[in-house]
Amino acid sequence: MFKKIVKGFFIFLALLIALAYAFNYQHLFNAIRLTYLKGESSATIDDGKDFPAHYIDKGTPQPWQKDSLYNRVNLPKNILENLKSTHSASFLVIKNGKLLHEEYFEGYNANSKTNSFSMAKAFTVMLMGAAIKDGKIKSENQLYSDFYPQFAKDSLGKFLTLRDLASMEAGYYWNEDYRNPFLQNPRIYYGKNMAEALLYPKFEAKPGTRFEYQSGATQLLGFAVRKAVNVPLAYYASEKFWKPLGMESEAYWNTDEKGMEKTFCCVNAIARDYAKLGQLLLQKGNWNGKQLLDSTYIQKMITPTQLSGGIYGLGIWVNNDAKYKYYQFWGFTSQLIIIIPEKNMVIVRTGKFKKEAKDEKGRSAQASFLVEHAVKTFAN
């Protein structure tokens, strides 16, 4: 009887494996091994070490100058309780270009590299800006078919521009769901070859006619930028940002097994270095007197589009409804780089907030809370 049960189990297992390959769900094996067997229901900020990666090399470190009041103001109870209850890993406040507050939780520290998740979308748009500045891309309005001619043959794909991808107006066929292992996000997160999953025209609407947040759109953008610069994106990121900004630590960018960076997510860096990306945008692309990104391009990034209802620019989420207007990089489980121009502040929060809420317009409620209370605590 026992032998029959064991035999039946292995037959069932073989059938499942065969079905997974037959229906192109091989990524599920990685998902099971790297996530579900660890007791997690979805990707976490510590996953980066489990995937292939290209390193983003640093140059000469330029550590943050600490404010005279560095860590002298205790976090008020409501912020501290919020950060702990949302399983935060880090919380940093930069004011007037100086590190004002820095705190870590749950065993993380200043050297902990954590997954950016979708904050990488804004970083990918920054890389496009660098490529435009270098003359490797004509403009954000360049047709996607200039890079991948198969899109020119599609009745809708022929209209697709790089801006459509950056602004989430691609009209691409995509279901943005991180938790359902059978859908597209897990397929490219755990899969071996993103090109096979993405580099063919499949559209639901004419590009430039509707707003729909899609990780696939930014991955398509990443393919185009990679083709334009003709080097790994991690190398380009090192030369254009990591080294000039004097990042304190090297980072690494997860790739598929073909070596393509996952531009919809998966830069792994320390919180202090994430803060410098926000500070660069706050300073309109200028760093130590050198213009790393054109200020006009940054303005395009942070200007919300009409189709988004005023909440999204190019890779950047925008809240102009708040008392103090702000914009942000925003990733899964509430990875945040928040820029508050009026107060000359940058806030970084990383962590594992699995039940993060959204406001009535679909923006991060966590970001709104942190802006409101951090301004009260640190802005004066």
N, C-alpha and C positions, 0 to 999 in steps of 0.2 A: 504493500500500500504506500509506504514511504517513498519507494523508488518511483512509483507512478506520479506522486505529487511533485517530486523533484523534476522528473522528466517533463511533466506538464508545465511547470514553472519556466523551464528553459525554453520550451517550445513557444510559450507566451512571450518571453523576453525576446526571442529571435524574431517573432512576428512584429513586435513593437519596433525593433531596430529596422527591420525591412520596411515597415510603413513610414518611419521617419525619413529614411533615404528616398523612398518612392515619392513622398510629398514635399521633399526639400526642407525638412525640419531637423537637419543634423545639428543645428545650433543648440537644440534642446539638451544634447549630451553635455555641452559646456555649461549650460545653465544649471543643470542638475549638479554637476561636479563643483562648480565655482560658487553657486549661490544656495540652492535648495538643500544640499547636503550639509551646509553650514548653519542651517536653521533660519536662513534669511528668505524673505518672500520676494525680494527684488535686489537690484544692484546697490552697493554701499560705497561710501567714500574711501574704503580701504581696498577696493577691488583691483586697483591699478597694478599692483605687484603681481597679479595673476595672469596678466595679458602681455603679449609682445609690446615693445615700446621703442621709440626713438628718443634719445636724450636731447633736451634743450640746454645746451651748455651755457654756463655763466662766464662772464669776463672777470674784471676786477670788482669785487663787491663794494657797494656804497651803502653801508647800513643806514637805516633811518636815524636821523638826528632826533633825540628824545626831547620832548617839551620839558620846560622847567617844572611842570606839574605832572610829569609822567607818573601814572599809577598812584597819584596822591589823593585822587577822588574815588571813593568807594562807589561801586555801582549801587544805585538805589534798589530797594527790595524788589520792585516790580520787574525791572530789567533782569536782575540776577535770577529770580524765580522763573522768568520766561526762558532765559538761556539754558537753565538746567532742565526744565520740563520739556524742552524741545530737543534735548540731547545734543547741545552745541559742542563743537570741538574747539572753536576759537571765536573771540570777539575782539576786534581792534577798532580804534578810533584814531584817525589822522586829522589834525587840525592845523591849518596854516602851514602845511607841508611838514609837520613834525608829528612823531608818534606820541600821542597823548595818553592812550589807554590800551592795554594789552592783557588779555586774560585767556587761559586755556582750561579745558574741562575734560573729564572722563579719560584721563591718561594721555591726552594729546599735549604737545608742547610746541615751542617755536620752530622746532626742526621737523615737525610732522608734515609729510606731504600727503595731501588729500585730493580726491577726485573733484575736479571743477564741475563735472556734469555739464549742463548746458551753458554755463558761463563761457565755455569754449566757443559757443556760437558767436558771441561778441568779439572774442579774440580772433576768430577766423575772419570776421569782417574787417578787423584791424589789419590783418595780414593782406587782405585784398586792397586796403588803402595804401599799404606800403608798396604793393606791386604796381598800383596805379602811379604812385609817386616815382617809382623806378622806371616807368614806361613799359612795363611788362604786360600790363593790361591797359587798354585804351581808356576805359572809364567804367563806372558801375553799370552803365547802360549798354555795355557790349553784349551782343547776342551769345547765348550759351552754345549755339551751333558752331561758332567760330572755334570752339575748343573740342566739341564732340559733334561732328557733322551729321550723325544719325538723327539728331534732334531736328535738323532742317527738313527732314522728310516727313515729319509728323505735322498734321494739320493744326495742332495747338502748340506743340513743342517748338515750332519754328519761331514763335513769338517770344520765347523765354529769354530773359536777360539776367545778368548777374544780380542786378538790383531786385528783381522779382524774388530771387532766392533769399537775398539778405533781408528783405522786408516781409518775408513769409506771405508772399502773394504769388506763389508759383503755380497754384492750381493743380499740383501734382497729386497723384492718387496715393493717399497716405492716411493711416489711422494712428494718431499720436497716443499710444498707450504703452506705458513702461512695464506694467504689471502682468499683462496677459502674455505668456511666453510664446504664443502662437502668432503674434502680430509682428509688425515690421521693426519696431524699435528693438525688441530683444533679438530679432533675427540679425540685425547689423551689429548690435552690441556684442553678441556671443558668436557670431558667424565668422567664417574664415576668409570670405571674399566679398567685400562690400560692392565691388564693381558689378558682380553678377546680379546683385540684388537691386541695383539702382541705375546703372548706366544704360537705360533704354527708355524711350518716351512712353509715359503712361499718365495721362492727364484726365482730370475730371472737369476742369474749367480753363478758360483762356487765361494765360498768365497775365497778372496785373489787374485782374477784375474782382478778386476777393482776398480777404485776409484769413489765413488758417495756419496756425503754428504747427510746423512740421520739422522734425529732426532730419528727415530725408532731404529737405530743401537745403539745409546747411551742409549736409554731406555732399550733395551735388556741387555746391559752391566750392567746397574744399577740393574736389577733384579738379575743378577748373583752375583754381589758384595754384594747385600743385603742378598742373600742366604748364601754366604760364611762367612760373619761376624756375621750373626744371631742376629743382632740388627737393629733398624731403622737407616738408613744412616745418618740422622741428628745427632743422638747420636754418631755414629762413627766419624762423621765430627767434632763434638765438642771435643771429646777426642784426636783425632789425629792432628787437626789443630787449631780449634778456641781457645781452652784453651792454648796449647803450644805457639801459636803466640801472645798471649796477646791481642786478638781482643778487640776493644774498646766498641763494642756493640754486644748483642746477635743478631743472624740472624734467619730467619725462611725459611724453605724449603717447598714449596707447594706440596701437595700430592693429589692423587685421593681419592675417598671416601672409598677406602679399606685401606688407610694409606700408600700407596707406594709413595715414593718421585718421583717427575717428574725430572728424571736425565737428560733429554734432555734440561731442562730449570729450571728457577723458584727458584733459591736461591735469597732471598731478604736481602740485606745487605747495610751497609753504604760504601761510596766511600773509606774512609780511610782503611777499612778492606779489601776491594777488592785489594787495593794497596799492602797489606801484602802478598797476594797470589802470586802476581808478584814478590815481593822482595824475597820470599822463593825460587822460581825457579831461580832467578838471583844468589842467594847464594848457588845454587846447593843442595838445600834441608836442609841446615844447618841453625839453628836458635839459637842464644845464646849458641853455642857450642854443641847443640844436633842435631843429624841427624834425621830429621823428615821423609825425603824421601831419598832413595839411590841416589847418584849423577849419577850412571850409568843408573838408571831408568829415571831420568830427561833428560839425554842426549838422550834417546830413544824417549821421548816425543817431544823434540824440533828438532829432526833430520827428515827432510822431506822424505817422501817415494817416491820411483821411480814411482809408479803407479799414485800418485797425481800430477806428473809433478813438483815435488820439492816445493809444496806449503803447505803441511799438514803433520804433524807428528802423534802423538797420542793425539788427542783432541786439538792440538795446530796448529794455522796457522803460516806459516813461510815466511819471505821475505828475502832471501839471495841475491836478486838482487839490493837492495837499497844500497846507498853509505855507510850508517851505518846499518849493518844487524840487524834485529829485529825479534821477534816472539811475538805472541799475543793470548790472549783469545778474542773471538769475538762473540757477541750476537746480535740478532735482534734489529733493530733501532739503531745500532752502539754503543752497550755496548762494551767497550774496556779496556783491561788491556794489555799494550804494554811494552815489556822488550827490552831494547837496551843495550846489554852487553858491547860493546866497550865504551860507555859513562857512564856506571854504573847508568843507569836511568830506572825508571819505570814511565809510564804515565797511568793515569786512566781518561777515559771519559765516562760518562753515559748520557742518554737523550732519545729524541724521534725523531730521524732522519729517517723519513718515506721514504725518497727517496734516501737513501744512494747508492752511486755508487761503482762499482767494477773496478779493473784494468783489463788488458787484460788476466790475468791468473785467475781471479775470486776472488782476494783478496780485502780487504777493502781499497778503495781509501781514505777514511777519515783517517785511520790509517797512511797511507803513508804521507798525508798532515801534520798531527800532528807531526809525527816523524821528518820530514824535518825541520819544522819551530820551534819546541820545542828545537831541538838540536842547531839551530842557536841562540836561545834566552837564553837557560839555560846551555848549555854544558860547557861553558868556566868558 
